[in-house]
Amino acid sequence: MSTIQVGTLADIPEGTGRAFDVAGRRVAVFRAEGQLYAIDDTCSHAEASLSQGEFDPDELCVECPLHGSLFDVRSGLPRTLPAFEPIATYRVYSEADAVFVEYHD
């Protein structure tokens, strides 16, 4: 297990998400009510960037901008079709203002 700093809290304003490069893969980090969540940035149904989709901080889900599937940012599980395969989640945390993501080498 490795950890990388992806940015700062200022890079991810409350109620939004942003993609970062983590060891050659795109990881979307979302922030809601002071909590951070990290998932694969690519929809499991089609090659679409989830960080470009609509994030609902109240429901803790993000909508794929291509076909509209909703993904739970806590578990990576799809909530709606057409996606049915889950996406990976990552441990994400902040220390002071820095944001870190853990990943498998």
C-alpha positions as CSV (number, residue, x, y, z in Angstrom):
1,M,0.0,0.0,0.0
2,S,1.3,3.4,-0.9
3,T,0.1,7.0,-0.3
4,I,0.4,10.0,-2.5
5,Q,-0.5,13.7,-1.9
6,V,-2.9,14.7,-4.7
7,G,-3.6,18.2,-3.7
8,T,-5.1,20.4,-1.0
9,L,-8.5,21.0,0.4
10,A,-8.7,24.2,-1.6
11,D,-8.5,22.1,-4.8
12,I,-11.8,20.4,-3.8
13,P,-14.3,22.9,-2.6
14,E,-17.2,21.7,-0.5
15,G,-19.8,19.9,-2.5
16,T,-17.6,19.3,-5.6
17,G,-15.2,16.7,-7.0
18,R,-12.1,16.7,-9.0
19,A,-9.9,14.0,-10.8
20,F,-6.3,13.5,-9.9
21,D,-3.6,11.2,-11.3
22,V,-2.7,8.5,-8.8
23,A,0.1,6.2,-9.9
24,G,-1.0,6.3,-13.5
25,R,-4.8,6.0,-12.9
26,R,-7.4,8.6,-12.7
27,V,-9.1,8.9,-9.2
28,A,-12.0,11.2,-8.5
29,V,-12.0,12.8,-5.1
30,F,-15.3,14.4,-3.8
31,R,-15.9,16.5,-0.7
32,A,-19.2,16.7,1.2
33,E,-19.8,18.0,4.7
34,G,-16.1,17.9,5.5
35,Q,-15.7,14.3,4.4
36,L,-13.6,13.1,1.5
37,Y,-14.4,10.2,-0.8
38,A,-12.3,8.7,-3.6
39,I,-13.4,6.4,-6.4
40,D,-12.1,5.5,-9.9
41,D,-12.8,8.4,-12.2
42,T,-14.0,6.1,-15.1
43,C,-17.5,4.8,-15.2
44,S,-17.7,1.0,-15.3
45,H,-20.3,1.1,-18.1
46,A,-18.5,3.4,-20.6
47,E,-15.3,5.5,-20.8
48,A,-16.6,8.6,-19.1
49,S,-15.0,10.8,-16.4
50,L,-17.2,10.7,-13.3
51,S,-15.5,13.8,-12.0
52,Q,-17.1,15.6,-14.9
53,G,-20.6,14.4,-13.8
54,E,-23.1,16.0,-11.5
55,F,-22.2,15.4,-7.8
56,D,-25.0,15.3,-5.3
57,P,-23.4,16.0,-1.9
58,D,-26.7,15.3,0.0
59,E,-27.1,11.8,-1.6
60,L,-23.3,11.1,-1.8
61,C,-23.6,10.0,-5.4
62,V,-22.2,11.2,-8.8
63,E,-23.9,10.9,-12.1
64,C,-22.1,9.6,-15.1
65,P,-22.1,12.4,-17.7
66,L,-22.4,10.0,-20.6
67,H,-25.3,7.7,-19.8
68,G,-26.7,8.9,-16.4
69,S,-25.7,6.0,-14.1
70,L,-25.5,7.1,-10.5
71,F,-22.5,5.8,-8.3
72,D,-22.3,5.9,-4.6
73,V,-19.0,7.7,-3.7
74,R,-18.8,5.8,-0.4
75,S,-18.9,2.3,-1.9
76,G,-18.4,2.6,-5.6
77,L,-21.6,0.7,-6.2
78,P,-23.9,1.8,-9.1
79,R,-27.3,2.9,-7.9
80,T,-28.9,3.0,-11.4
81,L,-28.6,1.3,-14.8
82,P,-27.1,1.1,-17.3
83,A,-24.0,0.6,-15.1
84,F,-24.1,-2.6,-13.0
85,E,-20.4,-3.1,-12.2
86,P,-19.0,-1.3,-9.1
87,I,-15.9,0.9,-9.4
88,A,-12.9,0.9,-7.0
89,T,-12.8,3.1,-3.9
90,Y,-9.7,4.4,-2.2
91,R,-8.9,5.6,1.3
92,V,-8.6,9.3,1.2
93,Y,-7.8,11.7,4.1
94,S,-6.4,15.1,4.8
95,E,-3.7,16.3,7.2
96,A,-3.7,20.0,7.8
97,D,-4.6,21.2,4.2
98,A,-3.0,18.4,2.3
99,V,-5.2,15.6,0.7
100,F,-3.8,12.1,0.4
101,V,-5.0,9.0,-1.4
102,E,-3.9,5.4,-0.6
103,Y,-3.5,2.9,-3.4
104,H,-2.2,-0.5,-4.2
105,D,1.2,-0.6,-6.0
